[in-house]
Amino acid sequence: MKFLGIGIVTAAISLLLGYFLEDWNLAFLIAGILGIVGVLWALLFSGVLKGNSGMERMTSSERRKESARRNTRMRNAFLFALPNLLAALAALWIF
């Protein structure tokens, strides 16, 4: 939940910058870039961008721990990206 909180704070900062500078394009760009970077980071950790199919059989406990760690990182990156993408949509709607 820490990453969701960080995402909410960064999204709020981008929207506040857009409000105080009266430039919603800037808010859209900041929140959108942060959201896209978060989604790409989540895809990178999920193994989707890997050359293999990523569906290797996990037989040892070490592999399960690595898989759990990768899934945690992917979820955290997505939780960071979600509020920023919603803030980008809000800035686009306001603009």
Backbone as CSV, one residue per row, in Angstrom:
resi,resn,N_x,N_y,N_z,CA_x,CA_y,CA_z,C_x,C_y,C_z
1,MET,0.812,-1.200,0.000,0.000,0.000,0.000,0.857,1.267,0.000
2,LYS,2.131,1.090,0.334,3.037,2.234,0.338,3.139,2.829,-1.067
3,PHE,3.197,1.970,-2.084,3.352,2.447,-3.446,2.083,3.122,-3.962
4,LEU,0.936,2.680,-3.505,-0.305,3.360,-3.849,-0.304,4.760,-3.255
5,GLY,0.149,4.900,-2.023,0.243,6.210,-1.390,1.214,7.128,-2.113
6,ILE,2.356,6.578,-2.528,3.324,7.377,-3.283,2.731,7.798,-4.616
7,GLY,2.000,6.907,-5.250,1.341,7.243,-6.516,0.297,8.328,-6.351
8,ILE,-0.464,8.271,-5.266,-1.474,9.298,-5.004,-0.808,10.649,-4.758
9,VAL,0.297,10.642,-4.014,1.007,11.896,-3.734,1.566,12.495,-5.021
10,THR,2.192,11.685,-5.867,2.743,12.220,-7.109,1.634,12.695,-8.054
11,ALA,0.517,11.993,-8.066,-0.608,12.432,-8.896,-1.176,13.750,-8.379
12,ALA,-1.277,13.887,-7.059,-1.778,15.136,-6.478,-0.828,16.284,-6.762
13,ILE,0.472,16.023,-6.693,1.451,17.080,-6.986,1.339,17.523,-8.439
14,SER,1.172,16.575,-9.353,1.049,16.955,-10.760,-0.228,17.754,-11.007
15,LEU,-1.326,17.380,-10.348,-2.567,18.142,-10.514,-2.473,19.519,-9.863
16,LEU,-1.793,19.601,-8.716,-1.607,20.907,-8.077,-0.723,21.816,-8.917
17,LEU,0.296,21.257,-9.542,1.125,22.059,-10.443,0.299,22.589,-11.606
18,GLY,-0.537,21.744,-12.162,-1.404,22.188,-13.252,-2.374,23.265,-12.812
19,TYR,-2.870,23.155,-11.593,-3.821,24.145,-11.085,-3.139,25.479,-10.819
20,PHE,-2.016,25.462,-10.105,-1.352,26.714,-9.740,-0.677,27.391,-10.928
21,LEU,-0.173,26.629,-11.866,0.448,27.216,-13.053,-0.563,27.466,-14.166
22,GLU,-1.797,27.046,-13.937,-2.883,27.163,-14.916,-2.489,26.566,-16.259
23,ASP,-1.817,25.440,-16.184,-1.377,24.725,-17.376,-1.707,23.245,-17.193
24,TRP,-2.903,22.854,-17.606,-3.341,21.473,-17.427,-2.596,20.533,-18.360
25,ASN,-2.012,21.085,-19.424,-1.179,20.264,-20.291,0.025,19.727,-19.537
26,LEU,0.614,20.570,-18.699,1.758,20.157,-17.891,1.349,19.060,-16.908
27,ALA,0.208,19.219,-16.272,-0.282,18.197,-15.341,-0.532,16.884,-16.072
28,PHE,-1.110,16.979,-17.283,-1.358,15.783,-18.080,-0.054,15.087,-18.438
29,LEU,0.957,15.877,-18.850,2.236,15.293,-19.239,2.947,14.630,-18.063
30,ILE,2.987,15.308,-16.919,3.684,14.751,-15.755,3.002,13.476,-15.287
31,ALA,1.694,13.536,-15.089,0.968,12.362,-14.599,0.981,11.236,-15.635
32,GLY,0.855,11.594,-16.895,0.864,10.577,-17.946,2.200,9.876,-18.070
33,ILE,3.283,10.642,-18.016,4.616,10.033,-18.109,4.875,9.137,-16.909
34,LEU,4.517,9.602,-15.715,4.706,8.766,-14.527,3.857,7.495,-14.595
35,GLY,2.637,7.620,-15.107,1.772,6.447,-15.243,2.300,5.455,-16.261
36,ILE,2.769,5.946,-17.393,3.297,5.052,-18.426,4.578,4.382,-17.952
37,VAL,5.430,5.144,-17.262,6.664,4.550,-16.722,6.313,3.456,-15.711
38,GLY,5.308,3.698,-14.879,4.884,2.682,-13.913,4.351,1.429,-14.578
39,VAL,3.577,1.595,-15.637,3.037,0.430,-16.358,4.169,-0.337,-17.045
40,LEU,5.097,0.381,-17.661,6.234,-0.293,-18.291,7.085,-1.017,-17.255
41,TRP,7.258,-0.415,-16.091,8.008,-1.034,-15.010,7.300,-2.322,-14.559
42,ALA,5.975,-2.272,-14.461,5.208,-3.463,-14.074,5.336,-4.556,-15.133
43,LEU,5.294,-4.174,-16.408,5.454,-5.162,-17.481,6.844,-5.774,-17.451
44,LEU,7.832,-4.961,-17.161,9.199,-5.465,-17.089,9.336,-6.494,-15.972
45,PHE,8.740,-6.210,-14.817,8.831,-7.139,-13.703,7.961,-8.371,-13.891
46,SER,6.912,-8.253,-14.679,6.031,-9.411,-14.862,6.659,-10.460,-15.767
47,GLY,7.629,-10.078,-16.561,8.262,-11.022,-17.468,7.610,-11.051,-18.831
48,VAL,6.656,-10.167,-19.083,5.980,-10.134,-20.378,6.953,-9.720,-21.474
49,LEU,7.871,-8.826,-21.147,8.814,-8.337,-22.140,10.007,-9.278,-22.317
50,LYS,9.971,-10.406,-21.631,11.029,-11.394,-21.736,10.896,-12.149,-23.055
51,GLY,11.993,-12.620,-23.589,11.971,-13.330,-24.862,11.267,-14.677,-24.769
52,ASN,11.377,-15.341,-23.635,10.746,-16.656,-23.480,9.253,-16.484,-23.229
53,SER,8.593,-17.600,-23.144,7.163,-17.551,-22.856,6.914,-17.185,-21.403
54,GLY,7.897,-17.402,-20.548,7.750,-17.064,-19.144,6.942,-18.072,-18.363
55,MET,6.581,-19.152,-18.973,5.760,-20.153,-18.311,6.594,-21.377,-17.925
56,GLU,7.820,-21.126,-17.470,8.664,-22.243,-17.086,8.097,-22.916,-15.846
57,ARG,8.350,-24.171,-15.738,7.879,-24.905,-14.569,8.767,-24.573,-13.384
58,MET,8.158,-24.230,-12.286,8.910,-23.880,-11.095,8.896,-25.076,-10.154
59,THR,10.062,-25.666,-9.968,10.115,-26.865,-9.150,10.745,-26.625,-7.794
60,SER,11.697,-25.739,-7.684,12.364,-25.539,-6.401,11.728,-24.391,-5.636
61,SER,11.954,-24.376,-4.343,11.388,-23.303,-3.524,12.028,-21.963,-3.866
62,GLU,13.267,-21.993,-4.317,13.926,-20.750,-4.704,13.197,-20.105,-5.881
63,ARG,12.752,-20.888,-6.821,12.017,-20.356,-7.960,10.675,-19.766,-7.522
64,ARG,10.014,-20.412,-6.569,8.741,-19.875,-6.084,8.956,-18.550,-5.379
65,LYS,10.039,-18.445,-4.628,10.330,-17.184,-3.946,10.645,-16.089,-4.951
66,GLU,11.375,-16.430,-5.990,11.670,-15.449,-7.035,10.387,-15.011,-7.735
67,SER,9.506,-15.952,-7.984,8.239,-15.625,-8.629,7.393,-14.726,-7.731
68,ALA,7.345,-15.028,-6.453,6.572,-14.196,-5.525,7.163,-12.799,-5.439
69,ARG,8.476,-12.699,-5.444,9.126,-11.386,-5.394,8.834,-10.592,-6.664
70,ARG,8.869,-11.275,-7.818,8.578,-10.609,-9.091,7.125,-10.127,-9.130
71,ASN,6.207,-10.956,-8.646,4.796,-10.558,-8.624,4.556,-9.381,-7.685
72,THR,5.275,-9.346,-6.562,5.145,-8.227,-5.630,5.639,-6.943,-6.268
73,ARG,6.773,-7.021,-6.953,7.304,-5.831,-7.633,6.359,-5.354,-8.724
74,MET,5.778,-6.291,-9.454,4.843,-5.930,-10.524,3.615,-5.236,-9.938
75,ARG,3.073,-5.796,-8.861,1.902,-5.193,-8.225,2.219,-3.797,-7.687
76,ASN,3.386,-3.631,-7.085,3.762,-2.323,-6.549,3.908,-1.283,-7.653
77,ALA,4.496,-1.670,-8.773,4.639,-0.738,-9.883,3.271,-0.360,-10.449
78,PHE,2.370,-1.325,-10.531,1.029,-1.026,-11.032,0.271,-0.122,-10.063
79,LEU,0.434,-0.361,-8.764,-0.234,0.490,-7.777,0.300,1.912,-7.806
80,PHE,1.567,2.089,-8.170,2.119,3.432,-8.348,1.548,4.083,-9.604
81,ALA,1.396,3.310,-10.668,0.964,3.854,-11.956,-0.514,4.213,-11.985
82,LEU,-1.347,3.481,-11.277,-2.796,3.656,-11.365,-3.268,5.077,-11.012
83,PRO,-2.881,5.657,-9.868,-3.348,7.016,-9.576,-2.823,8.051,-10.562
84,ASN,-1.623,7.818,-11.086,-1.070,8.759,-12.054,-1.820,8.708,-13.378
85,LEU,-2.220,7.529,-13.795,-3.016,7.425,-15.019,-4.392,8.058,-14.835
86,LEU,-4.976,7.869,-13.655,-6.275,8.504,-13.387,-6.134,10.027,-13.321
87,ALA,-5.034,10.519,-12.769,-4.792,11.958,-12.726,-4.576,12.506,-14.136
88,ALA,-3.909,11.750,-14.988,-3.725,12.188,-16.368,-5.065,12.276,-17.084
89,LEU,-5.938,11.313,-16.831,-7.281,11.378,-17.440,-8.072,12.566,-16.890
90,ALA,-7.929,12.841,-15.606,-8.624,13.991,-15.018,-8.098,15.293,-15.617
91,ALA,-6.792,15.405,-15.777,-6.212,16.618,-16.368,-6.642,16.770,-17.816
92,LEU,-6.746,15.655,-18.515,-7.207,15.705,-19.908,-8.668,16.137,-19.968
93,TRP,-9.458,15.652,-19.027,-10.878,16.013,-18.996,-11.051,17.498,-18.645
94,ILE,-10.242,17.999,-17.715,-10.324,19.411,-17.328,-9.841,20.308,-18.449
95,PHE,-8.806,19.872,-19.143,-8.227,20.679,-20.211,-9.200,20.741,-21.358
